[in-house]
Amino acid sequence: MDIDLTPSAAARVALIAQKTGKPAILRLAIDGGGCAGFQYKFELAEAPAEEDIIASRDGVTLVVDPMSLDLVRGGSVDYVESLGGAAFRVTNPNAASGCGCGTSFSV
């Protein structure tokens, strides 16, 4: 499996999609920047692009473009609620280091 979507993340995407009236498709992209070099970017997508890698769980789709997938291959997207707040988090086995808030990483 190239990338996984946890049940918690799938449930949160489904809720957001229902509230916004959009398809339950979460796009994960990697942008340059952030305090550690690369940053995770999440958004709801209307449809997968032709070249996207797709993971599905519980009727929710996670899409990742091939270039971004190279940086997160083997990882998973989770949704975590804690005293510090709630957010989508990427468990990335390719990250050599990350920032304290979990939104950026380096390889």
N, C-alpha and C positions, 0 to 999 in steps of 0.2 A: 504494500500500500504506500502510495507516495505521500499522502497527508490524510489526517483523520479529523473528524468533527465529533466532539464529545456530545453525549446526550444533553448535558446542561447547555452547551452552546446552541445545539439544534433547537431546544425549547425556547431559548431567548430570541433567536432569529425568527422563529415561527410567530412569537408574540409581537415582535416589532413589525414584521410583515403584515400581520393581521391589523394592527393599529394604523399602519400607514397605507394599507391597500395595495402594497407592492408584492411582487413574487417573493417567496422565501428562498432567495438566493443571496448568499453572503460572498462578497469578493474580498480576498486577501491579496494585497499587493505589497511589495517592498520598495520603499523609496530611499534614496540617499539622504542622509541627514540624521537628526536626532543626536542625543548626547553621546552615543556609542558608535555612530557611523552609518547604520541603516535603521530605518524605522518601519514598523508595521502599520499598514493602512487598511482600514475596514470600511466597506460601504455595501449597501444593498444594490444588487445589479438587476437589470430588467431581464437579461438573458445571458447565458454563457457565450463567450466569444468562441469562434471556431477552434482556436488553438488551445483553449483552456483545459487544464486538468481538472476533473470533477470528482468530488467525494460527496456522498449522500448519506443522510441518516434521518429517519423518522419524517420523511417528506420534505426535508430541508436540504438544499444543495450548497456546497462550498466550492467556489471556483478560484483557481490560481493560474496566472499566466506562466508560461514555461520559464522565463527568466527569474521570476520570483520564486518559483518552485525549486530551482537550483539552490537557493539559500535556505529553504525550510524543509527540504525533502526528509521524510521520516518523522516529521513533527506532528503536532496536533493543535487544534484550536479549541480552547475551553472558554467557558464563561464563569467567572469567579466573583462571588459576593463576599466582602469582608468588612471589617471596621473601617478600612481605608477607602472603601468605595466598591463599585462593581464595574467590571470591564471584561472584554474579551482578552484572553491571554494566549500566547503561542508558546508551546513547549517545543523548543528548537534544538535538536541534537547537533546542529552545525554551528551554533553560536559559541564562539570562544569566550565571550564575555557579554554582559548586558548592563543596562542601567538599572537603578534601584526601582523604578516604577514599572519596568517590564515592557516598555513601549519601543525600545531600541536595542540594537545588538551590534556586535562586530564579529567578523569571521577570521 
